Amino acid sequence: MLRRSVAVELEVVKELNRLLYSVEAMYLNIVREVVEYAVTNNVTNPTQLQRLFYSKYRQEYPSLNSQLVIQAIKQASEIAKSFNEKRRKGLADKSYPEVKAVSIRFVETTWNYEQFTSSIAPVRLSLSLLGGRREIWLRPHKRFWLYWWRVLSGEAELASTLIVKRRLNRWYAVFIFDIKPKKELPQ
């Protein structure tokens, strides 16, 4: 299966922009602290890290969705594994990784996956942010519609994880499409 990702810009108003920034800051703090612990103690298993840190961050950030805490810990585990591998190969100069930016991962329970995939023309998202779900409008473009048509015709599937990231003070939703190979008989 081929994987293709398409970034679609989000139409964000001031209030929503503040919410996304605050969620990103919390998410980044979790990732940084967990990565630091994982590298110093050589613990890269996401399940072990989740046992150690989940309850701490649920108490520290009670308004943050629990799935976002879990995804931040998993992302920190991936970063720590990658850093340890680079350090073993001698490619890392520092004793710990610097995490400057993160992409927020929403699993299917934290965004409207079922509603989105059942729609013919999806143009808005519903994300679980601080204080409940928020509606966000999309600015779809030609590439997105190309892959969306493949989803509707059954040639592709939309991955259940949605990635939201910030670039140059603009917010983007990254959709991942799994494209099924065409079955043709050899001639």
Phi, psi and chi 1 to 4 in degrees:
 res  aa     phi    psi   chi1   chi2   chi3   chi4
   1 MET       -  138.7 -106.1 -164.7 -152.1      -
   2 LEU   -89.6  144.8  -70.4  172.4      -      -
   3 ARG  -116.4  129.9  -85.8 -155.6  147.6  173.8
   4 ARG  -129.4  140.5  -64.1  -71.0 -179.3 -108.4
   5 SER  -119.0  142.6   57.3      -      -      -
   6 VAL  -129.4  125.8  178.1      -      -      -
   7 ALA   -94.7  129.7      -      -      -      -
   8 VAL  -122.2  130.4  178.0      -      -      -
   9 GLU   -71.3  142.7 -171.9  175.4  -10.5      -
  10 LEU   -98.6  140.8  -59.0  174.8      -      -
  11 GLU   -87.5  105.5  -68.6 -176.7   11.2      -
  12 VAL  -115.5  127.0 -179.2      -      -      -
  13 VAL   -88.1  172.1  -66.1      -      -      -
  14 LYS   -57.4  -47.0  -77.5 -174.1  179.4 -178.0
  15 GLU   -60.9  -45.0  175.6 -166.8  -21.5      -
  16 LEU   -67.6  -36.0 -159.6   55.5      -      -
  17 ASN   -61.1  -44.3 -164.9   21.6      -      -
  18 ARG   -62.3  -41.9  -75.5 -170.1 -158.3  119.1
  19 LEU   -62.3  -45.2  -83.6  175.2      -      -
  20 LEU   -64.2  -40.2  -75.0  170.1      -      -
  21 TYR   -62.1  -43.1  -91.1  110.7      -      -
  22 SER   -68.1  -39.2   60.7      -      -      -
  23 VAL   -64.2  -41.8  168.4      -      -      -
  24 GLU   -63.1  -40.1 -176.7 -172.2   39.1      -
  25 ALA   -64.2  -44.5      -      -      -      -
  26 MET   -62.6  -45.4  -68.6  177.3 -162.1      -
  27 TYR   -60.8  -44.1 -161.6   90.8      -      -
  28 LEU   -64.5  -41.0 -177.4   61.0      -      -
  29 ASN   -61.4  -42.9  -72.8  -22.0      -      -
  30 ILE   -62.4  -47.6  -66.9  170.5      -      -
  31 VAL   -61.3  -46.1  170.5      -      -      -
  32 ARG   -60.1  -47.9  -78.8 -177.6  179.4  160.1
  33 GLU   -65.9  -41.6  -69.8  176.2   21.0      -
  34 VAL   -69.1  -39.0  174.1      -      -      -
  35 VAL   -62.8  -44.2  162.6      -      -      -
  36 GLU   -59.9  -45.9 -174.0  178.0  -38.0      -
  37 TYR   -65.0  -44.2  176.6   85.2      -      -
  38 ALA   -63.3  -39.4      -      -      -      -
  39 VAL   -73.4  -43.0  168.3      -      -      -
  40 THR   -68.9  -34.3   55.0      -      -      -
  41 ASN  -101.9    2.8  -64.1  -42.8      -      -
  42 ASN    54.3   46.5 -159.2   18.9      -      -
  43 VAL  -115.5  109.2  178.8      -      -      -
  44 THR  -118.1    3.1   55.8      -      -      -
  45 ASN   -76.0  121.5 -173.0  -11.3      -      -
  46 PRO   -62.4  -30.4   12.2  -19.0      -      -
  47 THR   -68.5  -42.4  -48.2      -      -      -
  48 GLN   -64.9  -42.6  -71.9  177.2  -28.4      -
  49 LEU   -64.1  -37.6  -69.6  171.0      -      -
  50 GLN   -66.0  -39.2 -173.3  173.9  -24.3      -
  51 ARG   -62.0  -37.5  -81.9 -169.4 -148.7  125.6
  52 LEU   -75.4  -39.6  -68.6  168.8      -      -
  53 PHE  -110.1  -18.6  -71.4  103.6      -      -
  54 TYR   -57.9  -52.2  177.9   75.6      -      -
  55 SER   -65.1  -34.3   59.8      -      -      -
  56 LYS   -61.4  -47.5  173.1 -169.9  172.7 -169.0
  57 TYR   -76.6  -25.1  -69.9  121.1      -      -
  58 ARG   -67.7  -34.9  -74.9  -59.6  -65.8  150.7
  59 GLN   -76.3  -37.2  -69.5  173.4   -3.3      -
  60 GLU   -71.8  -39.3 -166.6  173.2  -31.9      -
  61 TYR  -122.3   75.9  -55.0  116.0      -      -
  62 PRO   -68.5  -24.5   23.2  -30.6      -      -
  63 SER   -83.8  -12.7   59.3      -      -      -
  64 LEU   -78.8  136.8 -169.7   63.3      -      -
  65 ASN   -60.0  140.1 -168.8  -54.2      -      -
  66 SER   -62.9  -34.7   61.5      -      -      -
  67 GLN   -67.1  -30.8  -71.3  -62.8  -40.0      -
  68 LEU   -68.5  -35.6  -68.9  177.4      -      -
  69 VAL   -64.3  -44.6  173.3      -      -      -
  70 ILE   -62.6  -44.0  -67.2  169.7      -      -
  71 GLN   -65.9  -35.8  -70.9  -59.6  -45.6      -
  72 ALA   -64.5  -40.8      -      -      -      -
  73 ILE   -66.3  -40.8  -66.9  170.5      -      -
  74 LYS   -63.8  -41.6  -75.7 -177.7 -178.4  178.5
  75 GLN   -64.4  -39.7 -167.1  169.1   -5.9      -
  76 ALA   -63.9  -38.5      -      -      -      -
  77 SER   -62.0  -42.9  167.8      -      -      -
  78 GLU   -63.3  -41.9  -68.0  170.6    9.6      -
  79 ILE   -64.2  -43.2  -67.6  169.3      -      -
  80 ALA   -64.5  -41.9      -      -      -      -
  81 LYS   -60.9  -46.4  -80.5 -178.7 -172.2  175.5
  82 SER   -61.8  -43.1  173.7      -      -      -
  83 PHE   -65.1  -44.3  179.9   76.9      -      -
  84 ASN   -61.1  -38.2  -75.0  -19.4      -      -
  85 GLU   -65.2  -43.7 -165.8  173.8  -56.5      -
  86 LYS   -65.6  -37.2  -75.3 -177.7 -179.0  179.4
  87 ARG   -67.0  -38.5 -168.7  166.6   54.4  179.6
  88 ARG   -63.5  -35.3  -94.2 -173.1 -109.8  117.9
  89 LYS   -81.1   -7.9  -68.1  179.2 -178.6  177.5
  90 GLY    84.1   20.0      -      -      -      -
  91 LEU   -95.5   -8.6  -60.0  173.0      -      -
  92 ALA   -99.4  130.1      -      -      -      -
  93 ASP   -87.9  -32.2  -61.7  -27.9      -      -
  94 LYS   -95.9  168.1  -62.6 -178.4 -179.9 -179.3
  95 SER   -87.7  -10.3   59.2      -      -      -
  96 TYR  -147.9  153.6   62.1   92.2      -      -
  97 PRO   -78.8  147.5   26.3  -31.5      -      -
  98 GLU   -98.0  119.3  -92.7 -173.3   53.8      -
  99 VAL  -101.9  107.0 -178.4      -      -      -
 100 LYS   -96.1  -35.7  -65.3  179.3 -178.2  176.5
 101 ALA  -144.1  153.1      -      -      -      -
 102 VAL  -132.4  159.2  -70.2      -      -      -
 103 SER  -110.9  128.8   52.3      -      -      -
 104 ILE   -78.6  126.9  -53.5  167.4      -      -
 105 ARG  -104.0  124.9  -64.0  178.0 -175.3  172.1
 106 PHE  -109.0  121.8  -69.9   90.2      -      -
 107 VAL   -81.8  173.6  -67.0      -      -      -
 108 GLU   -62.8  -20.6   66.0 -178.6  -83.0      -
 109 THR   -82.8  -16.1   56.2      -      -      -
 110 THR  -101.3    1.3   54.5      -      -      -
 111 TRP  -142.8  165.9   70.8  -70.1      -      -
 112 ASN   -81.8   64.4   58.3  -24.8      -      -
 113 TYR   -61.7  -49.8  177.3   74.6      -      -
 114 GLU   -61.6  -45.5  -67.5  -65.1  -35.1      -
 115 GLN   -66.5  -38.6 -177.3 -177.3   -3.1      -
 116 PHE   -65.5  -45.0 -163.9   83.1      -      -
 117 THR   -73.2  -23.8   54.7      -      -      -
 118 SER   -84.8   -9.9   63.6      -      -      -
 119 SER   -80.5  147.1  174.9      -      -      -
 120 ILE   -79.0  -41.2  -66.6  173.6      -      -
 121 ALA  -131.2   85.1      -      -      -      -
 122 PRO   -74.1  125.6   27.1  -32.3      -      -
 123 VAL  -129.5    3.7  -70.5      -      -      -
 124 ARG  -148.0  154.4   64.5 -178.8  165.8  175.0
 125 LEU  -115.6  157.6  -68.0  173.0      -      -
 126 SER  -125.5  108.2  176.2      -      -      -
 127 LEU  -107.6  144.8  -60.8  177.3      -      -
 128 SER   -85.8  101.8  -71.5      -      -      -
 129 LEU  -111.7 -165.5  -61.9  173.3      -      -
 130 LEU   -63.8  128.0  -54.8  174.6      -      -
 131 GLY    81.8   18.8      -      -      -      -
 132 GLY   114.5 -170.3      -      -      -      -
 133 ARG   -81.6  143.9  -71.6 -152.3  176.9 -121.0
 134 ARG  -128.5  140.4  -53.0  -72.7  176.0  158.6
 135 GLU   -87.2  132.7  -67.2  -77.2  -35.8      -
 136 ILE  -130.6  131.1  -56.6  175.2      -      -
 137 TRP   -86.8  147.3  -70.6   86.8      -      -
 138 LEU  -103.7  158.3  -60.3  172.4      -      -
 139 ARG  -116.1   76.4  -69.2 -176.1 -176.0  162.1
 140 PRO   -64.4  152.4  -13.9   25.6      -      -
 141 HIS  -129.1 -178.0   48.7   74.3      -      -
 142 LYS   -57.7  -43.7 -171.6  175.8 -179.4  179.5
 143 ARG   -64.5  -40.7  177.9   67.8   60.9 -174.4
 144 PHE   -61.5  -46.5  173.9   78.7      -      -
 145 TRP   -64.7  -32.8  -69.0  121.6      -      -
 146 LEU   -60.8  -48.8  172.6   80.6      -      -
 147 TYR   -72.9  -32.1  -71.7  119.1      -      -
 148 TRP   -65.4  -36.7 -170.5 -108.1      -      -
 149 TRP   -62.5  -37.5  175.3 -109.7      -      -
 150 ARG   -65.5  -35.4  -72.3 -175.3  171.8 -172.5
 151 VAL   -64.9  -45.0  167.9      -      -      -
 152 LEU   -65.2  -34.2  -68.5  176.8      -      -
 153 SER   -86.3   -3.5   63.2      -      -      -
 154 GLY    88.4    6.6      -      -      -      -
 155 GLU   -85.0  -12.1  -63.3  174.5   17.4      -
 156 ALA  -147.3  165.9      -      -      -      -
 157 GLU  -129.9  146.8  -68.6  178.3    6.7      -
 158 LEU   -90.9  127.8  179.2   65.7      -      -
 159 ALA   -66.8  149.8      -      -      -      -
 160 SER   -78.9  -14.6   61.4      -      -      -
 161 THR   -92.9  128.1  -57.6      -      -      -
 162 LEU  -106.4  135.2  174.0   73.2      -      -
 163 ILE  -110.0  128.1  -60.0  170.4      -      -
 164 VAL  -115.8  126.0  174.4      -      -      -
 165 LYS  -137.6  161.4   57.8  173.8   44.6  176.9
 166 ARG  -114.6  130.9  179.9  174.9   50.6   88.2
 167 ARG  -135.2  123.7  -69.0  -81.1 -175.3 -102.8
 168 LEU    50.9   47.2  -59.4  172.7      -      -
 169 ASN    59.5   25.2  -66.9  -33.6      -      -
 170 ARG  -121.4  142.3  -71.3 -170.4  178.4  167.4
 171 TRP  -100.0  136.8  -68.0   93.8      -      -
 172 TYR  -128.1  141.8  -64.7   92.8      -      -
 173 ALA  -102.5  126.2      -      -      -      -
 174 VAL  -104.6  116.4  179.5      -      -      -
 175 PHE   -99.6  136.8  -63.4   96.8      -      -
 176 ILE  -111.4  124.2  -59.5  168.9      -      -
 177 PHE  -110.5  131.2  -64.8   95.0      -      -
 178 ASP   -99.0  111.7  -66.5  -36.0      -      -
 179 ILE   -95.1  127.1  -58.6  171.5      -      -
 180 LYS   -78.7  136.6  -62.0  174.5 -173.6  171.7
 181 PRO   -69.1  147.2   21.7  -28.2      -      -
 182 LYS   -75.5  133.7  -67.3 -178.0 -179.1  177.9
 183 LYS   -94.1  110.5  -63.8  178.5 -178.0  175.6
 184 GLU  -124.7  145.7  -64.6  179.2   -1.5      -
 185 LEU   -77.9  136.8  -65.4  172.8      -      -
 186 PRO   -67.4  143.6   17.8  -24.3      -      -
 187 GLN   -97.6      -  -65.4 -179.6   -7.3      -
